[in-house]
Amino acid sequence: MALVSQSGEPAQQPDAAKAPGQLVVNDATTTRVLTGDEKAAALLLALGPDYGKPIFDELDELEVKQLSRAMVRLGPITQEMLDDLMVEFVTAVSSNGSLSGNTDSTERLLLSFLSQDKVDSIMEEIRGPAGRNMWEKLSNVQADVLAAYLKNEYPQTIAVVLSKIATEHASQVLAVLPEELAMDVVQRMLGLDPVQKEILEKIESTLRTEFMSTLNHSKRRDSHEQMAEIFNAFDRQTEARFITTLEENNRDDAERIKALMFTFEDLAKLESSAIQTLLARMDKKELAMALKGANDAIKETFFENMSGRTAKLLKDDMEVMGPVRLKDVDEAQGRMVSTAKDLAAKGDIVIMKTKADDQMVA
């Protein structure tokens, strides 16, 4: 059910038959076909704030305004009309069979109600490094890559960029900039005044078109990185089996993949603030299951990032569990890693695994 208006001629008779996909409003004086945005407005009003809010959260400002206007103009909706709308919606969804969310299906859906230029812009954002906006995306670009680009910019521009990205990442970029330039940037950051909105938008636009776009389209994905993600999705036994076999056949490839993998053990290398954010998002029973199979050092790291009372309760829960299946532990640990990756994608924490060492920066 598209959010964009669909044109429809009013029926000539109050009792006119409904064509497929049309919802007809009947009262004593008028007969009309609800447009696409009016159908969406009626459906969201019926869902109410509890179920409608998650949908609104996925819409941009223009879509929210369009739906709001449709809601204001909607007028009375009878129970029969609402029933028809629900049947139409469910029929439209179920007739498509099983769903598969991927790049192609998402792009086709967006093209049904947005222009090609707008869709290209949205898909470019999605395909780029994880993050909710340009500055969070830059915080996920390797420090040496970002520094190589910024060193050709004016020191004042570099100061503005570094003031907007994550502080931990800014320090890493500064560390690899030429020393004289880095000190100039530091001085400018210390005296940086609020940047005018127009200038900030121009910098963002330049970064998006000249840097991020080039980075996204020119950089082929590393096959070892892709394989590391596949290995991350394995259960513990399958992962060990593949790694062992790969080590026997090609130790260099095995070591590169292991260096790129983000595992449960790597969670303990996050900064305390990131661990605490992760703990706050975890279900307590699942956390107990995940830590049940961890070594003592990892357990202690997580206990240290809890209050004494919370740690004691968790230890009691783990003890009450008794023996648990390795498969259940692996699954809980895998979900914990997935939660950490989701948090990183949203910009709540930053996960960075450098080639120099395996330390995690949050």
C-alpha positions as CSV (number, residue, x, y, z in Angstrom):
1,M,0.0,0.0,0.0
2,A,1.9,3.1,-1.3
3,L,2.1,6.3,0.7
4,V,2.0,8.3,-2.5
5,S,-1.5,9.5,-3.7
6,Q,-3.2,7.4,-6.3
7,S,-5.7,9.2,-8.6
8,G,-9.2,7.8,-8.8
9,E,-12.4,9.1,-10.3
10,P,-15.4,9.3,-8.0
11,A,-18.1,6.7,-8.5
12,Q,-21.2,7.9,-10.2
13,Q,-23.7,6.0,-7.9
14,P,-23.6,5.6,-4.1
15,D,-24.0,1.9,-4.5
16,A,-21.4,1.5,-7.3
17,A,-19.4,-1.7,-7.1
18,K,-15.8,-1.4,-5.9
19,A,-13.1,-2.1,-8.3
20,P,-10.2,-4.2,-7.1
21,G,-7.9,-2.2,-4.8
22,Q,-10.4,0.6,-4.3
23,L,-12.0,1.6,-1.0
24,V,-15.2,3.5,-1.6
25,V,-16.6,6.0,1.0
26,N,-20.4,6.2,1.0
27,D,-22.6,8.7,2.9
28,A,-25.7,10.6,2.1
29,T,-24.0,13.2,-0.1
30,T,-20.8,11.8,-1.5
31,T,-19.1,8.8,-3.0
32,R,-15.4,8.7,-3.5
33,V,-12.4,6.4,-3.7
34,L,-9.8,6.6,-1.0
35,T,-6.4,7.5,-2.4
36,G,-3.2,5.7,-1.4
37,D,-2.2,8.2,1.3
38,E,-5.8,8.2,2.7
39,K,-5.7,4.4,2.9
40,A,-2.3,4.5,4.7
41,A,-3.7,7.2,7.1
42,A,-6.8,5.1,7.9
43,L,-4.7,2.0,8.5
44,L,-2.3,3.9,10.9
45,L,-5.2,5.5,12.8
46,A,-6.7,2.0,13.2
47,L,-3.3,0.7,14.5
48,G,-3.2,3.4,17.2
49,P,-0.1,4.9,18.8
50,D,1.4,1.6,20.2
51,Y,1.5,-0.2,16.8
52,G,1.6,2.8,14.6
53,K,4.6,4.5,16.1
54,P,7.2,1.9,14.8
55,I,5.9,2.6,11.3
56,F,6.1,6.3,11.7
57,D,9.6,6.0,13.0
58,E,10.6,4.5,9.6
59,L,9.2,7.4,7.6
60,D,11.0,10.6,6.7
61,E,9.7,14.1,7.5
62,L,7.9,14.6,4.2
63,E,6.1,11.3,4.5
64,V,5.0,12.0,8.0
65,K,3.6,15.4,6.9
66,Q,1.8,13.8,3.9
67,L,0.2,11.2,6.2
68,S,-0.7,13.8,8.8
69,R,-2.5,15.9,6.2
70,A,-4.3,12.8,5.0
71,M,-5.4,12.0,8.5
72,V,-6.8,15.5,9.1
73,R,-8.8,15.4,5.8
74,L,-9.9,11.8,6.2
75,G,-13.3,12.3,7.9
76,P,-15.4,9.5,9.3
77,I,-14.4,5.9,8.5
78,T,-17.1,3.3,9.1
79,Q,-16.4,-0.2,10.5
80,E,-17.4,-1.7,7.2
81,M,-14.9,0.5,5.4
82,L,-12.2,-0.3,7.9
83,D,-12.9,-4.0,7.4
84,D,-12.6,-3.7,3.7
85,L,-9.3,-1.8,4.1
86,M,-7.9,-4.5,6.3
87,V,-9.0,-7.3,3.9
88,E,-7.4,-5.4,1.0
89,F,-4.2,-4.9,2.9
90,V,-3.9,-8.5,4.1
91,T,-4.8,-9.8,0.6
92,A,-2.2,-7.6,-1.1
93,V,0.5,-8.8,1.4
94,S,-0.4,-12.5,1.4
95,S,-0.7,-12.7,-2.4
96,N,2.9,-12.0,-2.8
97,G,3.8,-15.2,-0.9
98,S,7.0,-15.2,1.2
99,L,9.0,-12.0,1.6
100,S,12.7,-11.6,1.0
101,G,14.3,-8.3,2.1
102,N,17.3,-7.4,0.0
103,T,18.8,-4.6,-2.0
104,D,16.9,-5.3,-5.2
105,S,13.5,-5.7,-3.6
106,T,14.0,-2.6,-1.5
107,E,15.1,-0.6,-4.6
108,R,12.1,-1.8,-6.6
109,L,9.7,-0.8,-3.8
110,L,11.2,2.7,-3.4
111,L,11.0,3.2,-7.2
112,S,7.2,2.6,-7.0
113,F,6.7,5.9,-5.2
114,L,10.0,7.9,-5.4
115,S,12.0,9.4,-8.2
116,Q,15.1,7.6,-9.5
117,D,17.4,10.3,-8.2
118,K,15.9,10.1,-4.7
119,V,16.1,6.3,-4.7
120,D,19.8,6.4,-5.9
121,S,20.6,8.7,-3.0
122,I,18.9,6.5,-0.4
123,M,20.5,3.3,-1.7
124,E,23.9,5.0,-1.8
125,E,23.5,5.9,1.9
126,I,22.4,2.3,2.7
127,R,25.3,0.7,0.8
128,G,27.8,3.0,2.4
129,P,29.5,2.4,5.8
130,A,27.2,1.9,8.8
131,G,25.9,5.0,10.5
132,R,22.8,7.3,10.7
133,N,24.3,10.4,9.1
134,M,27.4,11.6,7.3
135,W,29.4,12.2,10.5
136,E,28.6,8.7,11.8
137,K,29.5,7.2,8.5
138,L,32.9,9.0,8.6
139,S,33.4,7.5,12.0
140,N,33.3,4.1,10.4
141,V,35.9,4.9,7.7
142,Q,39.4,3.6,8.4
143,A,41.4,6.4,10.1
144,D,44.3,6.2,7.6
145,V,41.8,6.4,4.6
146,L,40.1,9.4,6.0
147,A,43.4,11.1,6.9
148,A,44.7,10.5,3.4
149,Y,41.7,12.4,2.0
150,L,41.6,15.2,4.6
151,K,45.3,16.0,4.4
152,N,44.6,17.8,1.1
153,E,41.9,20.0,2.6
154,Y,42.3,23.3,4.4
155,P,43.2,22.9,8.1
156,Q,40.0,24.8,9.1
157,T,37.9,22.3,7.1
158,I,39.7,19.3,8.7
159,A,39.0,20.9,12.1
160,V,35.3,21.1,11.4
161,V,35.2,17.5,10.2
162,L,37.1,16.2,13.2
163,S,34.9,18.2,15.6
164,K,31.8,16.4,14.2
165,I,32.9,12.8,14.2
166,A,33.4,10.4,17.1
167,T,36.1,11.7,19.4
168,E,37.9,8.4,19.5
169,H,38.0,8.2,15.8
170,A,39.1,11.9,15.5
171,S,42.1,11.1,17.7
172,Q,43.1,8.2,15.4
173,V,42.9,10.4,12.3
174,L,44.9,13.1,14.0
175,A,47.6,10.6,14.9
176,V,48.2,9.6,11.3
177,L,48.1,13.1,9.8
178,P,51.4,14.9,9.1
179,E,52.6,16.3,12.5
180,E,52.7,19.9,11.4
181,L,49.3,19.8,9.8
182,A,47.9,17.9,12.8
183,M,49.1,20.6,15.3
184,D,47.6,23.3,13.0
185,V,44.3,21.4,13.1
186,V,44.4,21.1,16.9
187,Q,44.9,24.8,17.3
188,R,42.0,25.5,15.0
189,M,39.8,23.0,16.9
190,L,40.6,24.8,20.1
191,G,39.4,28.1,18.8
192,L,36.6,26.7,16.6
193,D,33.4,28.9,16.6
194,P,30.0,27.5,15.8
195,V,29.9,26.7,12.1
196,Q,27.2,28.4,9.9
197,K,24.6,25.9,8.7
198,E,25.3,26.7,5.0
199,I,29.0,26.0,5.4
200,L,28.4,22.8,7.3
201,E,25.9,21.6,4.6
202,K,28.5,22.4,1.9
203,I,31.1,20.4,3.7
204,E,28.7,17.5,4.1
205,S,27.7,17.6,0.4
206,T,31.4,17.7,-0.7
207,L,32.2,14.7,1.5
208,R,29.2,12.8,0.2
209,T,29.9,13.4,-3.5
210,E,33.7,13.5,-3.6
211,F,34.7,11.1,-0.8
212,M,32.0,8.7,0.3
213,S,30.6,8.1,-3.2
214,T,34.1,7.4,-4.6
215,L,34.9,5.2,-1.7
216,N,31.7,3.2,-2.1
217,H,32.0,2.7,-5.8
218,S,35.7,2.3,-6.3
219,K,36.5,-0.1,-3.4
220,R,35.8,-3.7,-4.2
221,R,34.8,-5.7,-1.2
222,D,37.7,-7.7,0.2
223,S,37.0,-11.5,-0.2
224,H,38.6,-12.2,3.2
225,E,36.3,-9.7,4.9
226,Q,33.3,-11.3,3.3
227,M,34.4,-14.8,4.3
228,A,35.0,-13.5,7.9
229,E,31.3,-12.4,8.0
230,I,30.3,-15.9,6.8
231,F,32.4,-17.6,9.4
232,N,30.9,-15.3,12.1
233,A,27.5,-16.7,11.2
234,F,28.7,-20.3,11.8
235,D,28.0,-22.1,15.1
236,R,31.1,-22.7,17.2
237,Q,31.8,-26.3,15.9
238,T,31.3,-25.5,12.3
239,E,33.5,-22.4,12.6
240,A,36.3,-24.5,14.2
241,R,36.0,-27.2,11.6
242,F,36.4,-24.7,8.7
243,I,39.2,-22.7,10.3
244,T,41.1,-25.9,11.1
245,T,40.8,-27.2,7.5
246,L,41.7,-23.8,6.0
247,E,44.8,-23.6,8.3
248,E,45.9,-26.9,6.9
249,N,45.4,-25.8,3.3
250,N,46.4,-22.1,3.5
251,R,47.5,-20.7,6.8
252,D,47.8,-17.1,5.5
253,D,44.2,-17.0,4.4
254,A,43.1,-18.5,7.7
255,E,45.0,-15.9,9.7
256,R,43.6,-13.0,7.6
257,I,40.1,-14.3,8.1
258,K,40.5,-14.8,11.9
259,A,42.0,-11.3,12.2
260,L,38.8,-9.8,10.5
261,M,36.3,-11.9,12.4
262,F,34.4,-10.2,15.2
263,T,33.7,-12.9,17.8
264,F,32.2,-13.1,21.3
265,E,35.6,-13.0,22.8
266,D,36.1,-9.6,21.1
267,L,33.2,-8.1,23.1
268,A,35.4,-8.2,26.2
269,K,37.9,-5.8,24.4
270,L,35.3,-3.1,24.0
271,E,35.6,0.0,26.2
272,S,33.6,0.0,29.4
273,S,31.0,2.4,28.1
274,A,30.3,0.2,25.1
275,I,30.0,-2.9,27.3
276,Q,27.6,-1.2,29.5
277,T,25.5,-0.1,26.6
278,L,25.5,-3.7,25.3
279,L,24.5,-5.1,28.7
280,A,21.6,-2.7,28.9
281,R,20.2,-4.1,25.6
282,M,20.6,-7.8,26.5
283,D,17.9,-10.0,27.9
284,K,19.0,-11.2,31.3
285,K,18.4,-14.9,30.6
286,E,20.2,-14.8,27.3
287,L,23.1,-12.9,28.9
288,A,23.4,-15.6,31.6
289,M,23.4,-18.3,28.9
290,A,26.1,-16.5,26.9
291,L,28.4,-16.0,29.9
292,K,27.8,-19.5,31.1
293,G,30.1,-20.8,28.4
294,A,32.7,-17.9,28.6
295,N,36.1,-18.2,30.2
296,D,36.7,-16.6,33.6
297,A,38.5,-13.5,32.2
298,I,35.5,-12.6,30.0
299,K,33.0,-13.2,32.7
300,E,35.0,-11.0,35.1
301,T,35.1,-8.2,32.4
302,F,31.3,-8.2,32.1
303,F,30.8,-8.5,35.9
304,E,33.0,-5.4,36.4
305,N,30.7,-3.4,34.2
306,M,27.7,-4.2,36.3
307,S,26.6,-3.0,39.7
308,G,27.5,-5.4,42.5
309,R,23.9,-6.4,43.0
310,T,23.3,-7.1,39.3
311,A,26.5,-9.1,39.0
312,K,25.5,-11.2,42.1
313,L,22.0,-11.9,40.6
314,L,23.5,-12.9,37.3
315,K,25.9,-15.3,39.0
316,D,23.1,-16.8,40.9
317,D,21.1,-17.3,37.7
318,M,24.0,-18.9,36.0
319,E,24.5,-21.3,38.9
320,V,20.9,-22.3,39.0
321,M,21.1,-23.1,35.3
322,G,23.3,-26.1,35.9
323,P,24.8,-27.8,32.8
324,V,23.7,-26.3,29.5
325,R,24.0,-27.4,25.9
326,L,26.9,-26.0,24.0
327,K,24.6,-25.2,21.1
328,D,22.4,-23.0,23.3
329,V,25.5,-21.1,24.6
330,D,26.8,-20.6,21.0
331,E,23.4,-19.2,19.9
332,A,23.2,-16.9,22.9
333,Q,26.8,-15.6,22.3
334,G,26.0,-15.2,18.6
335,R,22.9,-13.1,19.4
336,M,25.1,-11.0,21.8
337,V,27.6,-10.3,19.0
338,S,24.7,-9.5,16.6
339,T,23.3,-7.0,19.1
340,A,26.7,-5.3,19.4
341,K,26.9,-5.0,15.6
342,D,23.4,-3.5,15.5
343,L,24.4,-1.0,18.1
344,A,27.5,-0.1,16.1
345,A,25.4,0.3,12.9
346,K,23.1,2.7,14.8
347,G,26.1,4.7,16.0
348,D,25.5,3.9,19.7
349,I,28.9,2.2,19.9
350,V,31.9,2.0,17.6
351,I,33.6,-1.3,16.8
352,M,37.0,-1.0,15.2
353,K,39.4,-3.8,14.7
354,T,42.7,-2.6,13.3
355,K,45.4,-4.5,11.5
356,A,48.0,-3.5,14.1
357,D,46.2,-5.2,16.9
358,D,42.9,-6.6,18.0
359,Q,41.9,-3.9,20.4
360,M,38.4,-2.7,20.2
361,V,37.6,1.0,20.4
362,A,34.2,2.2,21.5
